[in-house]
Amino acid sequence: MKSLTSSLKYFVVQKCSVSNKEAIGLILSGKVLVNGKKGQLQQVLHQQDEVTLNGQILKSADEYTYIAYYKPRGVESTLNPNIPDNLLQALQLEKRVFPVGRLDKESEGLMLLTDDGQLYNRISHTENHQEKEYIVTVDKPLNDAFISSLASGVEIMGTKTRPARAQGVAEKTFRIVLTQGLNRQIRRMCYKLGYEVVQLVRIRMVTVELGTLQPGEWRELLQNELEVLHEKLH
């Protein structure tokens, strides 16, 4: 995620109109807290961080919502109320959040939803190459050539897919990690190689895992999950 400043020291210098030396002294003495913990000189600040000096707030935390949702098969990855089976109907949330990336209607698994625009952009923009992991079941037994082709790239939609990590986990089931998100990419790759997808479940986005969520369930991300995710996206 894009940081607000290059360091906590720089933030204190600018916010408090003090010298570098004075800022270093305030931070090292433990007078500057970030989210209630002693700040570090080169610590990067994000929107959700609160900074205090001697108990006085220098920067309030921007309260964003981060949701992990198990999108069931049959739900559309859209907030458009005119499209049947949309996310608004499925989630019934009071706060408006936006899906990060998409899963086609027949696919299921992990979706992230947030009102944090910067996190949305860092994950969604294809040039950032963020990992997404899937468990896929197809209509016939796997073979080595199929797995190898998935990993090396498949020509679909006039382009060759980016190299991926793929491995078989059962006779007709494989695990694949992608760093791009072409429209119906896995289904198109499988079809091009002579297979049809029976079930497709996304189990991870960047560092956030589906875990024990069941279809239709959602939860807010834990603080430690957010910290790991922000660090990965930085």
DOMIFI-253739 format. One record per residue (C-alpha): residue number from 1; z negated, y negated, x. Coordinates in pm, 1 decimal. Layout:
! DOMIFI-253739
num,w,v,u
NUM,Z,Y,X
...
END
This chain:
! DOMIFI-253739
num,w,v,u
1,0.0,0.0,0.0
2,75.1,-349.0,123.5
3,-241.8,-511.7,251.5
4,-371.2,-852.5,151.8
5,-454.4,-950.8,510.2
6,-404.2,-815.1,858.8
7,-781.5,-768.7,901.5
8,-1124.5,-848.8,757.9
9,-1184.0,-1081.1,1053.8
10,-874.6,-1284.6,965.4
11,-981.9,-1298.6,600.7
12,-1328.8,-1433.7,693.6
13,-1175.7,-1690.1,929.9
14,-945.6,-1820.4,657.1
15,-1186.5,-1794.9,364.2
16,-1490.3,-1944.2,536.9
17,-1309.2,-2185.7,769.2
18,-1485.3,-2049.2,1075.2
19,-1371.1,-1961.6,1426.5
20,-1271.8,-1612.1,1534.7
21,-1597.1,-1588.5,1730.4
22,-1806.3,-1689.2,1430.2
23,-1621.6,-1444.1,1203.5
24,-1679.1,-1161.9,1452.0
25,-2049.6,-1245.3,1462.2
26,-2082.9,-1243.3,1083.4
27,-1905.7,-908.0,1051.8
28,-2080.0,-732.4,1341.9
29,-2420.8,-849.8,1217.4
30,-2361.6,-672.2,887.2
31,-2359.0,-987.7,677.2
32,-2007.2,-916.9,548.3
33,-1985.6,-623.2,309.0
34,-1672.2,-459.3,169.8
35,-1744.5,-270.5,-151.0
36,-2113.5,-272.0,-58.6
37,-2063.1,-129.7,290.7
38,-2071.8,-299.2,629.1
39,-1726.1,-437.4,703.4
40,-1522.2,-358.4,1012.2
41,-1338.1,-620.8,1216.6
42,-989.5,-472.6,1174.9
43,-1047.6,-337.3,825.0
44,-750.8,-386.6,592.7
45,-827.4,-538.1,250.4
46,-664.2,-438.6,-76.8
47,-670.7,-582.9,-427.0
48,-943.3,-346.8,-544.0
49,-1184.1,-443.6,-261.7
50,-1484.5,-673.4,-314.1
51,-1603.1,-877.6,-16.0
52,-1942.9,-1047.9,3.7
53,-2113.8,-1265.4,265.1
54,-2492.8,-1275.1,248.4
55,-2470.7,-1157.3,-111.0
56,-2219.1,-1423.4,-214.1
57,-1879.7,-1303.0,-335.2
58,-1590.5,-1409.5,-113.1
59,-1339.6,-1192.1,-295.7
60,-1375.0,-1020.2,-631.6
61,-1232.6,-676.8,-690.6
62,-921.8,-670.1,-905.2
63,-983.5,-398.4,-1161.5
64,-683.6,-172.6,-1187.2
65,-650.3,149.4,-1380.2
66,-532.4,466.8,-1206.8
67,-476.1,776.2,-1418.1
68,-376.4,1131.9,-1333.1
69,-213.3,1294.7,-1635.8
70,-82.3,1644.5,-1697.6
71,238.2,1569.1,-1884.2
72,312.3,1862.3,-2112.7
73,658.8,1997.5,-2165.0
74,825.4,1807.1,-2449.0
75,676.8,1464.6,-2374.7
76,919.6,1192.9,-2263.0
77,828.0,991.1,-1950.6
78,870.0,656.7,-2127.4
79,662.3,386.8,-2293.6
80,944.2,304.0,-2534.9
81,788.4,341.4,-2881.5
82,1132.8,400.3,-3033.2
83,1176.3,727.1,-2842.7
84,999.3,1024.4,-3005.9
85,723.1,1203.1,-2813.1
86,668.8,908.3,-2576.7
87,375.1,851.6,-2343.1
88,215.9,589.6,-2569.0
89,185.0,847.0,-2845.1
90,68.3,1119.4,-2609.0
91,-199.5,921.7,-2423.6
92,-333.1,678.4,-2687.5
93,-471.3,447.2,-2416.3
94,-615.8,105.0,-2495.1
95,-494.9,-39.9,-2164.6
96,-124.6,-59.4,-2084.5
97,-36.3,141.2,-1774.8
98,301.1,242.1,-1638.8
99,423.1,583.7,-1523.0
100,488.1,610.9,-1149.8
101,810.0,808.9,-1129.2
102,941.4,1037.6,-1399.3
103,938.8,1396.1,-1512.9
104,1219.8,1502.9,-1743.2
105,1127.6,1615.6,-2093.6
106,1140.9,1987.5,-2014.3
107,931.4,1953.8,-1697.4
108,554.1,1929.0,-1681.3
109,268.5,1851.3,-1448.3
110,118.9,1558.0,-1264.3
111,206.1,1201.3,-1352.4
112,32.7,894.4,-1214.5
113,-2.2,593.1,-1440.6
114,-128.7,252.3,-1329.1
115,-112.5,-121.9,-1381.0
116,-122.1,-176.6,-1002.6
117,228.9,-300.6,-929.8
118,207.3,-265.9,-553.1
119,97.0,96.3,-566.4
120,371.5,162.3,-820.1
121,633.2,18.3,-585.2
122,507.5,199.9,-276.4
123,536.9,538.4,-447.1
124,844.1,476.7,-661.2
125,1082.0,316.7,-411.8
126,1297.1,595.5,-270.1
127,1312.5,445.8,79.2
128,939.6,509.4,120.6
129,999.4,887.7,116.0
130,667.4,975.3,-49.1
131,602.0,1346.8,-100.5
132,601.6,1516.1,-439.9
133,526.4,1887.3,-466.7
134,638.7,2131.5,-734.5
135,598.0,2493.6,-838.7
136,923.9,2619.0,-988.2
137,1007.6,2943.3,-1167.7
138,1372.6,3044.3,-1202.1
139,1563.1,3304.6,-1401.4
140,1621.6,3565.7,-1130.9
141,1472.4,3687.4,-801.8
142,1480.0,3454.4,-501.8
143,1655.1,3532.7,-175.5
144,1637.3,3386.8,173.0
145,1970.6,3204.6,140.4
146,1850.0,3023.9,-172.0
147,1524.7,2906.3,-10.0
148,1708.7,2804.2,307.1
149,1961.8,2600.9,109.0
150,1687.9,2421.1,-85.4
151,1521.4,2328.0,242.6
152,1834.1,2211.4,426.1
153,1985.0,2017.3,134.1
154,2222.3,2076.9,-155.3
155,2528.0,1875.7,-258.9
156,2458.4,1729.0,-604.9
157,2579.2,1414.8,-779.2
158,2809.8,1333.1,-488.2
159,2536.4,1338.4,-223.7
160,2342.8,1588.6,-16.4
161,1975.7,1605.2,-95.4
162,1729.6,1512.4,174.5
163,1575.2,1804.0,369.8
164,1275.8,1953.6,189.1
165,1002.0,2208.8,247.9
166,1052.0,2520.1,36.0
167,895.2,2864.8,30.6
168,881.4,3156.5,-210.2
169,546.2,3230.9,-372.4
170,648.9,3512.6,-611.5
171,960.1,3710.1,-700.3
172,1107.4,3427.4,-910.3
173,880.1,3137.8,-814.6
174,893.3,2893.5,-525.4
175,709.7,2588.4,-399.8
176,906.5,2281.7,-291.1
177,807.4,1943.6,-145.1
178,1057.2,1661.5,-195.9
179,1067.4,1311.8,-49.9
180,1322.2,1175.3,-294.9
181,1358.8,1168.1,-671.1
182,1716.9,1203.7,-786.7
183,1769.6,1253.0,-1158.7
184,1676.3,1613.6,-1250.4
185,1704.9,1690.8,-880.4
186,1541.9,2034.4,-864.8
187,1722.9,2157.7,-1174.7
188,2057.1,2038.6,-1035.0
189,1987.4,2194.3,-693.8
190,1901.9,2528.4,-851.2
191,2203.5,2520.9,-1082.6
192,2434.4,2446.6,-789.1
193,2295.4,2754.7,-612.7
194,2339.9,2978.8,-915.9
195,1989.4,2966.9,-1061.5
196,1842.4,2822.9,-1381.0
197,1494.3,2667.7,-1395.0
198,1260.8,2836.3,-1641.3
199,948.9,2631.2,-1564.0
200,893.0,2329.4,-1339.4
201,542.2,2196.5,-1272.4
202,464.5,1901.6,-1043.7
203,132.9,1970.7,-870.1
204,104.6,1679.6,-624.9
205,216.4,1320.1,-580.2
206,154.9,1186.9,-226.9
207,-215.4,1280.7,-185.4
208,-315.4,1316.1,-551.3
209,-325.1,1672.5,-683.0
210,-298.2,1809.1,-1036.1
211,-608.8,2019.0,-977.8
212,-768.5,2169.1,-1288.1
213,-606.1,1937.5,-1543.3
214,-456.9,2121.7,-1838.0
215,-146.3,2012.7,-2033.7
216,-222.0,1692.8,-2223.0
217,-541.1,1614.3,-2028.3
218,-589.7,1303.9,-1814.0
219,-856.8,1154.4,-1591.0
220,-912.6,840.9,-1387.0
221,-872.8,882.3,-1012.2
222,-1194.5,911.2,-815.8
223,-1279.3,641.9,-561.8
224,-1230.4,876.2,-267.0
225,-888.6,977.9,-404.8
226,-788.5,611.9,-422.9
227,-904.8,544.4,-69.2
228,-706.1,838.2,69.4
229,-398.8,739.1,-136.4
230,-412.4,375.8,-25.3
231,-451.8,481.1,336.9
232,-150.1,710.6,311.2
233,64.0,440.1,151.1
234,-35.0,167.6,397.4
END
